[in-house]
Amino acid sequence: MSYADLAAFARTFGLVYLVAMLAVALFYALRPRNRGKFRDAAMIPLRKD
């Protein structure tokens, strides 16, 4: 296995990994169950505690 082969594999695997992580993050952020949690977190700076 040469350096070029290893670099090509790393680029391909890295791309697949990043796309998978993006899909997981989007799935988590867009789930209806999390809407209330994110709305509450967005209002933290506006609270007058």
C-alpha positions, 0 to 999 in steps of 0.5 A: 500500500503506497502513500497515494493509496492511503491518502485516497482511502483517508479522503474517502473515509473522511468524507463518508464519516463527515457526511454521516456525522452531519446526518446524525446532527441534523436528525437530532436537531430536527426531531420534533421531540427536541423542539421544546428543549431547544426552545427553552435553551434559546430563551435562556439569555432573555430570562430575568432570573 
